[in-house]
Amino acid sequence: VTEIEISDRIRTALGEAEYPSGLSASVAAHLARGGHRNNSARLQALSAAVLALLILAAVAVPRLARDYAGWTSSARTVPVALPSPVISSPSPTPKATPASLPVADLEAAGLATNAGAVTLFDQSATDSGYTVTLIGLYAESSRTIVFLHVEPDLGFPGPVSLAGALDASAMGNRGAPGDYVYRLAAGPRAGADGYADVTIIVFAHAPYAVPKRLPGNWVFTVRVRVQP
Amino acid sequence: MTKAEEVAAGAGPADAAAFVALLDPILPLGYRLAFGMLRSEADAEDAVQDAALSAWRGFHRFRRDAELRPWFLTIVANRCRSLRRAPWYRVLKLPTLPSAGSLPGEDAEGIDLRRALDALPHGERLLIVLRFYLDLSYDQVGAVIGTSAKAAKSRTHRALARLRLAPEVSSS
């Protein structure tokens, strides 16, 4: 096959197209519309791109910053780590036990006229950045009244339960600021000396001021005199 | 100073008419190249128009000692490649290309050759079109694709081999 024959075959295969008579004029018109891209046109394109980026940044950056701030604040208030309760020691704490409970606490417990029957404590347990303090306990064979102080005061802790008593969990009443009183419908069994070892458990805390409940356990084991 | 150098020296919006006058003798060759690559009259017109606009926009980069014709043909070829790469072209345009029997003197061999040309990569198809459809010398083909005449010839023969058209006589 010679190159001339190849050329003939290629021409036959591709066909022939007549040059459009108006193409020159249309090219001239096309150029007139398109113009010559000079430096100012490039500058305009660059300026438009920069402006678009600035607008995007103005819209996106505050939103991202807000999302980031929300994420970090929620990360501070709701730790994702598993709870690691700090169980208070049964032994007396170094803190001095208050002489008596606030009147509001006693009134909330219905013990305003029997304040001496309440055993005072000052045992604290901290979990999830939330400290619950057992400040008093009243025990009978059929009921137990628990006095708690919470810090910070974000609302009711609890529910509260008496270990070993199936039907002894309860929600609380407000007492003095930061104090909460829980009436449990079960009581500990006293020993021969009239005292009983009691374990009070405060379950996961769901205060009203925090959007998500705080996981954790606040446990107190104390020895208390059981009232006849 | 050549005409191209004069236009290039004063390139600006007011020189568009002069640029068109400079380009006018090359437009038929550019159109033929575009038609050979795209096999569509409408697409070939569009390709030439777009190439002319690209050439005008990039005319300030045109080397004053260079030839205008291979430079413009290179732009046309690039425009054709862009068109064929576009997804809409493959989806919409290829089925509308001339079908078997639509060309004068069509035979089975012509159909096979056209299909083989369609299947060639852009670069090899360009070589075939430049050499055998536009009848350019290998020097001119090399100038368009940016290689030496020898390299252009070697590549063209490889493309012919893929078309199963091995030449017996090679002329430059």
Contacts between the chains, C-beta under 8 A, distances in Angstrom:
chain1	res1	chain2	res2	distance
A	1	B	165	5.7
A	1	B	166	6.7
A	1	B	167	5.9
A	1	B	168	6.1
A	2	B	167	6.5
A	2	B	168	5.8
A	2	B	169	4.8
A	3	B	132	7.3
A	3	B	167	5.1
A	3	B	169	6.1
A	3	B	170	6.6
A	3	B	171	5.8
A	6	B	132	5.6
A	6	B	160	6.7
A	6	B	165	5.2
A	6	B	167	6.0
A	7	B	132	4.3
A	7	B	133	7.7
A	7	B	135	6.9
A	9	B	109	7.4
A	9	B	110	7.3
A	9	B	113	5.9
A	9	B	165	7.1
A	10	B	113	7.3
A	10	B	117	7.5
A	10	B	128	6.3
A	10	B	129	7.7
A	10	B	132	4.2
A	10	B	133	5.5
A	11	B	132	7.4
A	11	B	133	6.3
A	12	B	103	7.4
A	12	B	105	5.7
A	12	B	106	7.8
A	12	B	110	5.3
A	12	B	113	8.0
A	13	B	103	7.8
A	13	B	110	4.9
A	13	B	111	8.0
A	13	B	113	4.2
A	13	B	114	4.2
A	13	B	117	6.3
A	14	B	35	7.6
A	14	B	36	5.3
A	14	B	39	6.4
A	14	B	114	6.9
A	14	B	117	7.1
A	14	B	129	7.5
A	14	B	133	5.9
A	15	B	39	7.1
A	15	B	98	6.4
A	15	B	103	4.5
A	15	B	104	7.6
A	17	B	31	7.5
A	17	B	32	7.4
A	17	B	35	4.3
A	17	B	41	5.2
A	17	B	44	6.7
A	19	B	27	7.7
A	19	B	28	4.6
A	19	B	31	5.5
A	19	B	32	7.4
A	20	B	31	7.2
A	20	B	41	7.4
A	20	B	45	6.0
A	23	B	27	6.0
A	23	B	31	6.3
A	23	B	45	6.0
A	23	B	48	6.4
A	23	B	49	7.7
A	24	B	20	7.0
A	24	B	24	5.3
A	24	B	27	5.8
A	26	B	45	7.4
A	26	B	49	6.3
A	27	B	20	6.2
A	27	B	23	7.1
A	27	B	27	6.5
A	27	B	48	6.8
A	27	B	49	5.5
A	27	B	52	4.5
A	28	B	16	7.3
A	28	B	17	6.9
A	28	B	20	4.4
A	30	B	49	4.6
A	30	B	50	8.0
A	30	B	52	6.4
A	30	B	53	5.6
A	31	B	16	4.7
A	31	B	19	6.9
A	31	B	20	6.2
A	31	B	52	6.3
A	31	B	53	6.0
A	31	B	56	5.2
A	32	B	16	6.1
A	34	B	53	4.5
A	34	B	56	7.2
A	34	B	57	7.2
A	35	B	13	5.6
A	35	B	16	7.6
A	36	B	11	6.7
A	36	B	12	6.0
A	36	B	13	5.0
A	36	B	15	7.8
A	36	B	16	6.9
A	36	B	56	6.1
A	36	B	57	6.4
A	36	B	59	7.7
A	37	B	57	4.2
A	38	B	12	7.4
